Amino acid sequence: MTLAAALIARDVSRLPSRRDEDWRWTDLRGLIRELPPQAPAAPAPDGAGPFGDLGEAELVVVNGRPLGGAQALVLAAGERRTVRLRLVSVSLETAHGTTLAVSLGEGAHLTLLESHEGLAEDYVADIQLKIDLEAEARLDRVVLAQDGALSVAVTQAHVDLAPGARLFQTTLTTGARRQRLETVVRHPGQGAHVQMDGVYLLTGRSHADLTSAVTHAGLDGTTNQLVKGVASGQARGVFQGRITVEPGADRTDARMGHHALILDDRAEVDAKPELLIFADDVACAHGNTVGALDEDALFYARQRGVPEAEARALLTSAFVGEVVDRIADEAVREAVAAWAAARRVG
């Protein structure tokens, strides 16, 4: 059951529901009673996206339609590029879906600056990304997701790594009525590496679901994951992270951490970190914490003349800043930090 299948068949019975274990906190069938009509074609929006003019090229997808028709981004062996991928929704009370392919040849390096831009409300959007990295290729995928507050949006990225390939991913989101950002990685071991980080900044009634699954299938693979979130008002944050170490994937090194702050009594965070280990000689660990702001730190800030609202915002910004600081490219890191600062939760 997927949103993509429901949109293709125009059948709400194909939507995932709370009966599906991996969707129990992001129930779509109980929310969507009737699928809206297909979104019309639309021109590119005026102005730049959140990444400005970083990079050499831009691929814009409006209402599920790639402008210019290109539905694949291909880098030849050894090629290096920085590309902005703008996924824009502009039509009220409509639905759209799209599938995009990203392929990196041997030793290629792509910095993919991906933005989800909700310029309308109450839409349904499904994005499917198929990503393949050949040997020694590197993908730096940075995602800024700001869907419409009343929208339903699902993005699923399926990543296949070859030996020696490296994936560095950072996702930041402000949520939506229902939003799920999912990454599924097939990890071959053999020197391949995954760093997969995330931040959710939620206010009002927004909902964000960061779900990931990494399957280690071979020797000597590494995965490192850090997700941090802040929820205020009546917002709901969901983190589901699963790392599976298959039989024979010895000497796997996998680490996962999720840490969240709840700023209001009616906010909610649901977390389910999982390690499924079927091999020997591995180093795997996960950590999960959910709590409130440090009252002592807040007290000391106020003692130094910082108003309470500003102090809370500064503390939450510092809390999630650890994730942003892990972005390697300085210019990209600064753009992401500015985006997060403009949407800080306090």
C-alpha positions in Angstrom: 0.0 0.0 0.0 1.5 3.3 -1.1 0.4 6.8 -2.0 1.9 6.3 -5.4 -0.2 3.2 -6.1 -3.3 5.0 -4.8 -2.8 8.0 -7.1 -2.2 5.8 -10.1 -5.3 3.6 -9.5 -7.4 6.5 -8.1 -8.2 4.2 -5.2 -8.1 5.3 -1.6 -8.1 1.7 -0.4 -4.5 1.5 -1.6 -3.4 4.2 0.8 -1.2 3.1 3.7 -2.9 3.0 7.1 -2.2 2.5 10.8 -2.7 -1.2 10.1 0.7 -1.1 8.3 3.3 -1.2 11.0 5.7 1.2 9.3 2.8 3.7 8.8 1.0 3.5 12.1 2.0 7.0 13.1 1.4 8.5 9.6 -2.1 7.2 8.7 -3.1 8.3 5.2 -6.2 6.2 4.7 -7.9 7.6 7.8 -7.1 11.1 6.6 -7.8 11.1 2.9 -11.4 10.1 2.1 -11.3 11.1 -1.6 -8.4 11.8 -3.8 -8.3 15.2 -5.4 -8.1 15.7 -9.2 -4.9 15.7 -11.1 -2.9 18.9 -10.8 -2.6 20.9 -14.1 0.6 21.9 -15.8 2.1 25.1 -14.5 5.1 27.3 -15.3 8.1 27.7 -13.1 7.6 29.9 -10.1 9.1 33.4 -10.0 12.2 33.9 -7.9 14.9 31.5 -6.6 14.4 28.6 -4.3 15.9 28.3 -0.8 19.4 27.4 -2.2 19.5 30.6 -4.3 22.0 30.3 -7.2 24.3 27.6 -5.6 25.5 25.1 -8.2 25.8 25.0 -11.9 22.3 23.7 -13.0 18.7 23.6 -11.9 16.0 21.0 -12.5 12.5 22.3 -11.7 9.5 20.0 -11.2 6.1 21.8 -11.0 3.0 19.8 -10.0 4.9 16.6 -10.7 6.0 17.6 -14.2 9.7 18.2 -14.9 10.0 21.4 -16.9 11.9 20.5 -20.1 10.8 16.8 -19.7 14.0 15.5 -18.2 13.2 12.8 -15.6 16.8 11.6 -15.1 19.9 13.2 -13.8 23.0 11.2 -15.0 26.7 11.9 -14.2 29.4 10.2 -16.2 32.3 8.5 -14.5 34.5 11.0 -12.7 32.1 13.9 -13.3 31.5 16.5 -10.5 28.4 18.7 -10.4 26.2 20.6 -8.0 22.5 20.6 -9.1 19.4 22.2 -7.6 16.3 20.1 -7.7 13.2 22.1 -7.0 10.0 20.2 -6.3 7.2 22.8 -6.4 3.5 22.4 -5.7 1.4 25.4 -6.9 -2.2 24.2 -7.3 -4.8 24.1 -4.6 -6.8 20.9 -3.8 -5.1 18.8 -6.4 -2.8 15.7 -6.5 0.4 14.9 -8.4 3.2 12.4 -8.4 6.5 12.0 -10.2 9.4 9.6 -10.4 12.9 10.8 -11.0 16.1 8.8 -11.5 19.6 9.9 -10.4 22.6 7.9 -11.6 26.2 8.4 -10.7 29.0 6.8 -12.7 32.1 5.4 -11.2 34.0 8.0 -9.1 31.4 10.7 -9.9 30.5 13.3 -7.2 27.1 15.0 -7.1 25.9 17.6 -4.6 22.1 17.5 -4.9 20.3 20.5 -3.4 16.7 19.4 -3.1 13.9 21.7 -2.1 10.3 20.9 -1.6 8.3 24.1 -2.0 4.6 24.2 -1.2 3.3 27.4 -2.8 -0.3 26.2 -2.4 -2.3 24.5 0.4 -4.3 21.3 0.6 -2.6 19.3 -2.1 -1.4 15.7 -2.3 2.1 15.1 -3.6 4.1 11.9 -4.1 7.8 11.9 -5.1 9.7 8.8 -5.9 13.5 9.0 -6.3 15.6 6.1 -7.7 19.2 6.7 -6.9 22.1 4.5 -8.1 25.8 5.1 -7.2 28.5 3.1 -8.9 31.8 2.2 -7.3 33.6 5.1 -5.5 30.8 7.5 -6.4 29.7 10.1 -3.9 26.3 11.8 -3.4 25.8 14.7 -1.0 22.0 15.1 -0.8 20.7 18.1 1.1 16.9 18.4 1.4 14.9 21.4 2.6 11.2 20.5 2.9 8.6 23.2 3.4 5.3 21.8 2.1 2.0 23.6 2.5 0.7 23.4 6.1 -2.5 21.6 4.9 -0.9 19.4 2.4 -0.1 15.7 2.3 3.3 14.9 0.9 5.3 11.7 0.7 8.9 11.4 -0.7 10.6 8.0 -1.0 14.2 7.7 -2.0 15.5 4.3 -2.9 19.3 4.2 -3.0 21.6 1.4 -4.3 25.3 1.7 -3.4 28.2 -0.1 -5.1 31.4 -1.0 -3.2 33.2 2.1 -2.1 30.3 4.5 -2.8 29.4 7.2 -0.2 26.1 8.8 0.6 25.9 11.9 2.7 22.4 13.0 3.3 20.9 15.8 5.4 17.1 16.4 5.5 15.4 19.4 7.2 11.7 19.8 7.4 8.9 22.0 8.8 6.3 19.3 8.3 2.8 19.5 6.8 -0.7 18.1 7.6 0.9 14.7 6.9 4.4 14.5 5.6 6.8 11.5 5.3 10.3 11.7 4.1 11.6 8.1 3.6 15.0 6.8 2.6 15.7 3.1 1.8 19.4 2.2 1.3 20.8 -1.0 -0.1 24.3 -1.1 1.4 26.9 -3.5 -0.1 29.6 -3.1 2.6 33.0 -3.3 1.0 34.1 0.1 2.1 30.8 1.9 1.2 29.7 4.5 3.7 26.4 6.2 4.6 25.8 9.3 6.7 22.1 10.1 7.0 21.1 13.0 9.1 17.8 14.9 9.7 16.2 17.8 11.5 12.4 18.5 12.0 11.2 21.9 13.2 7.5 21.6 13.9 5.0 24.1 15.1 1.2 24.4 15.2 -0.4 21.1 14.0 2.3 20.1 11.6 3.3 16.4 11.2 6.7 15.1 10.0 7.8 11.5 9.6 11.4 10.8 9.0 11.7 7.1 8.2 14.8 5.3 7.0 16.0 1.7 6.4 19.6 0.7 5.7 20.3 -2.9 4.9 24.0 -4.0 5.1 24.5 -6.9 2.8 28.4 -7.3 2.8 31.5 -7.0 4.9 33.1 -3.8 6.2 30.3 -1.3 5.7 29.7 1.8 7.8 26.5 3.8 8.6 26.2 6.9 10.8 22.9 8.6 11.5 21.9 11.6 13.6 18.4 13.0 13.7 17.3 15.8 15.9 13.8 17.4 16.2 11.8 20.1 18.0 8.0 20.0 18.4 5.8 22.7 19.8 2.1 23.5 19.8 0.2 20.4 18.8 2.8 19.2 16.3 3.9 15.6 15.9 7.3 14.3 15.0 7.9 10.7 14.0 11.3 9.0 13.6 11.6 5.5 12.4 15.1 4.2 11.7 16.0 0.6 10.9 19.5 -0.8 10.3 19.6 -4.4 9.2 22.9 -6.4 9.2 22.4 -9.5 7.0 24.1 -12.8 7.6 27.7 -12.5 6.4 27.9 -8.7 6.8 30.7 -9.0 9.4 32.7 -6.0 10.6 29.7 -3.7 10.0 30.0 -0.4 12.0 26.5 1.2 12.4 25.5 4.0 14.7 22.1 5.7 15.0 21.0 8.5 17.3 17.6 10.3 17.6 17.1 13.2 20.0 14.1 15.4 20.3 12.7 18.3 22.4 9.0 18.7 23.2 8.2 22.3 24.0 4.5 22.1 24.8 2.3 19.6 26.6 0.2 18.8 23.5 3.1 18.2 21.2 4.1 14.6 20.5 7.2 12.7 19.4 7.1 9.0 18.4 10.4 7.2 17.9 11.3 3.7 16.9 15.0 3.0 16.3 15.8 -0.6 15.4 18.9 -2.7 14.9 18.4 -6.1 13.3 21.7 -8.0 13.5 22.2 -11.4 11.9 26.0 -11.3 11.7 29.0 -11.7 14.1 31.8 -9.3 14.7 29.9 -6.0 14.4 29.9 -2.7 16.2 26.3 -1.4 16.2 24.5 1.0 18.6 21.6 3.3 18.8 20.4 6.0 21.2 17.1 7.8 21.6 16.1 10.6 23.9 13.0 12.8 24.1 12.8 15.6 26.7 12.2 19.3 27.4 14.5 22.3 27.2 17.2 22.5 29.9 15.6 24.7 32.5 19.0 25.6 34.0 20.3 26.8 30.7 17.1 28.8 30.1 17.4 30.3 33.6 21.0 31.4 33.0 20.1 33.0 29.7 17.3 35.0 31.3 19.6 36.0 34.1 21.9 37.6 31.4 19.0 39.7 30.1 17.9 37.5 27.2 14.1 37.5 26.9 12.5 34.1 27.5 11.2 33.7 23.9 14.5 34.5 22.4 16.4 32.3 24.9 14.2 29.3 24.0 14.7 29.9 20.3 18.5 30.2 20.8 18.6 27.0 22.8 16.6 25.0 20.2 18.8 26.4 17.4 21.9 25.3 19.2 20.3 21.9 19.8 19.7 21.1 16.1 22.8 23.0 14.9 24.9 19.9 15.5 23.2 18.2 12.5 23.7 21.2 10.2 27.4 21.5 11.2 27.9 18.0 9.7 27.3 19.3 6.1 30.7 19.3 4.4 30.3 22.1 1.8 30.6 25.5 3.5 28.4 27.4 1.2 25.6 24.8 1.4 26.0 24.6 5.2 25.5 28.4 5.5 22.4 28.3 3.3 20.9 25.5 5.4 21.8 27.3 8.6 20.1 30.5 7.4 17.0 28.5 6.3 16.8 26.8 9.7 17.3 30.0 11.6 14.4 31.7 9.8 12.2 28.8 10.9 13.5 28.2 14.4 11.1 26.9 17.0 11.0 28.3 20.5 
